[in-house]
Amino acid sequence: MTLKRFLKILTIACFAVLLYMPMHKAWAGETVSSSVTITAVVPEKYMIALDIEGQGAVEVNGVSYDKSTKIQGRGAENYKVTAAKGYKIASVMYGKGDKFRPVALNEKQEYKAPAVSENGNKLKVVFEKPKMIEAVKAEVVKPHYLIMSGVFAALVGLIILL
């Protein structure tokens, strides 16, 4: 056997042993065990005041409120505001102390409050009847449809006469 061939066989044998060693349990010197403790912090519930003026309701977690009250929540609640028939939402404010500010509702008339870590936050919703002029405007047929149909009828009449 030549020296080159002997070295090739020796190299292949060494690689075979190296491949086998990490997979065999007998090579482990000691067993290492570790444990991990995971702690989940669940926020406490805090008192949130609902101040409702006028005719309407505020829904929180599937419960509808139509009068001022205090509820328990984590603050990161979803408030759905619904005006009663004949009323509109005049304003919605949320916060505490100097951070009590107007908030915007989304297209579903909902407000997602930020998480809180203390009592004393308040959601104030004011419902009001629309002014008489606004109510009349809402019920009147839009005049541009009437004008357009009149212009169209006049044009058809002129075409027939000519």
KOLKE-296185 format. One record per residue (C-alpha): z, y, x. Coordinates in Angstrom, 2 decimals, decimal comma. Layout:
N
BABA         Z         Y         X
BABA         Z         Y         X
...
***
This chain:
162
BABA         Z         Y         X
BABA      0,00      0,00      0,00
BABA     -0,87      3,37      1,33
BABA      1,54      6,23      1,66
BABA     -0,33      8,36     -0,90
BABA     -0,21      5,65     -3,51
BABA      3,51      5,03     -2,85
BABA      4,29      8,76     -3,30
BABA      2,33      8,86     -6,58
BABA      4,27      5,89     -7,97
BABA      7,58      7,42     -6,80
BABA      6,73     10,78     -8,43
BABA      5,81      9,12    -11,74
BABA      9,04      7,10    -11,68
BABA     11,11     10,26    -11,05
BABA      9,44     12,06    -13,98
BABA     10,08      9,05    -16,23
BABA     13,78      9,08    -15,32
BABA     14,00     12,87    -15,88
BABA     12,39     12,56    -19,29
BABA     14,82      9,84    -20,32
BABA     18,03     11,50    -19,09
BABA     18,40     14,44    -21,54
BABA     17,86     12,16    -24,52
BABA     20,44      9,55    -23,58
BABA     24,05     10,09    -24,72
BABA     25,52      8,26    -21,74
BABA     24,63     11,15    -19,46
BABA     26,87     13,60    -21,32
BABA     30,03     14,24    -19,36
BABA     32,10     15,53    -22,25
BABA     31,68     16,29    -25,90
BABA     31,92     19,94    -26,80
BABA     32,90     20,93    -30,31
BABA     33,06     24,40    -31,68
BABA     33,96     25,88    -35,00
BABA     32,89     29,09    -36,60
BABA     34,87     30,88    -39,26
BABA     32,88     33,02    -41,68
BABA     34,81     35,49    -43,79
BABA     33,12     37,00    -46,82
BABA     34,52     40,34    -47,91
BABA     34,16     40,74    -51,64
BABA     34,71     44,32    -52,72
BABA     37,48     45,04    -55,14
BABA     36,81     46,41    -58,57
BABA     37,46     50,08    -59,17
BABA     37,87     52,17    -62,31
BABA     34,77     54,16    -63,22
BABA     34,91     56,67    -66,08
BABA     32,06     56,81    -68,60
BABA     31,91     60,22    -70,27
BABA     29,45     60,12    -73,18
BABA     28,72     63,26    -75,22
BABA     26,46     63,18    -78,27
BABA     24,72     60,21    -79,88
BABA     23,56     57,48    -77,53
BABA     24,77     54,58    -75,43
BABA     25,20     53,49    -71,83
BABA     24,75     49,81    -71,00
BABA     26,60     48,37    -67,99
BABA     26,27     44,69    -67,06
BABA     25,05     43,78    -70,54
BABA     27,83     45,64    -72,37
BABA     26,88     48,74    -74,36
BABA     29,25     51,71    -74,65
BABA     28,74     54,58    -77,11
BABA     32,07     56,34    -76,55
BABA     33,82     57,67    -73,46
BABA     35,85     54,97    -71,75
BABA     36,87     53,55    -68,38
BABA     35,31     50,40    -67,01
BABA     36,00     48,21    -64,02
BABA     33,16     47,86    -61,59
BABA     32,21     47,72    -57,97
BABA     30,33     50,98    -58,27
BABA     26,97     49,51    -57,37
BABA     26,34     49,09    -61,07
BABA     23,11     49,53    -62,99
BABA     23,54     51,99    -65,87
BABA     20,94     51,96    -68,66
BABA     20,99     55,12    -70,78
BABA     19,60     55,05    -74,33
BABA     19,54     58,02    -76,72
BABA     20,07     57,44    -80,45
BABA     17,23     58,17    -82,86
BABA     16,80     61,92    -83,18
BABA     18,51     62,62    -79,84
BABA     17,33     63,00    -76,26
BABA     19,01     62,63    -72,89
BABA     20,00     66,13    -71,80
BABA     21,70     65,30    -68,49
BABA     23,12     62,47    -66,41
BABA     25,65     63,16    -63,64
BABA     27,47     60,78    -61,30
BABA     30,06     61,10    -58,57
BABA     33,56     62,23    -57,80
BABA     35,00     65,65    -57,04
BABA     32,63     67,81    -55,00
BABA     30,07     64,96    -54,94
BABA     29,64     65,02    -58,74
BABA     25,92     65,76    -59,08
BABA     22,97     65,30    -61,46
BABA     21,08     62,05    -60,96
BABA     17,57     60,97    -61,93
BABA     16,84     58,01    -64,16
BABA     13,96     55,67    -63,38
BABA     11,11     54,88    -65,80
BABA     13,34     52,35    -67,60
BABA     15,99     55,05    -68,16
BABA     18,30     53,36    -65,63
BABA     20,42     54,62    -62,75
BABA     21,62     52,39    -59,89
BABA     24,89     53,81    -58,58
BABA     25,88     53,40    -54,93
BABA     28,79     51,14    -54,01
BABA     32,18     52,85    -54,13
BABA     35,46     52,14    -52,37
BABA     37,90     54,12    -54,50
BABA     38,83     55,00    -58,07
BABA     37,84     58,24    -59,73
BABA     34,04     58,06    -59,92
BABA     32,51     59,18    -63,19
BABA     29,19     58,85    -65,00
BABA     28,67     61,68    -67,49
BABA     25,80     61,43    -69,95
BABA     25,00     64,21    -72,42
BABA     22,76     63,52    -75,42
BABA     21,52     66,38    -77,57
BABA     19,31     66,90    -80,57
BABA     16,00     68,48    -79,64
BABA     15,58     72,08    -80,69
BABA     13,72     72,57    -83,97
BABA     10,55     73,81    -82,25
BABA     10,43     70,70    -80,04
BABA     10,97     68,45    -83,06
BABA      8,16     70,12    -84,98
BABA      5,80     69,89    -81,98
BABA      6,50     66,18    -81,69
BABA      5,51     65,54    -85,32
BABA      2,43     67,76    -85,56
BABA     -0,94     66,11    -84,90
BABA     -2,43     67,42    -81,72
BABA     -4,84     70,20    -82,75
BABA     -7,53     69,45    -80,19
BABA     -8,47     66,25    -82,08
BABA     -8,97     68,27    -85,26
BABA    -11,02     70,93    -83,45
BABA    -13,23     68,35    -81,74
BABA    -13,94     66,51    -85,00
BABA    -14,80     69,85    -86,70
BABA    -17,19     70,83    -83,88
BABA    -18,84     67,40    -84,03
BABA    -19,31     67,66    -87,82
BABA    -20,84     71,16    -87,44
BABA    -23,30     69,92    -84,80
BABA    -24,37     66,98    -86,97
BABA    -24,90     69,39    -89,89
BABA    -27,07     71,71    -87,75
BABA    -29,17     68,80    -86,51
BABA    -29,79     67,63    -90,09
BABA    -30,80     71,16    -91,21
BABA    -33,25     71,67    -88,34
***
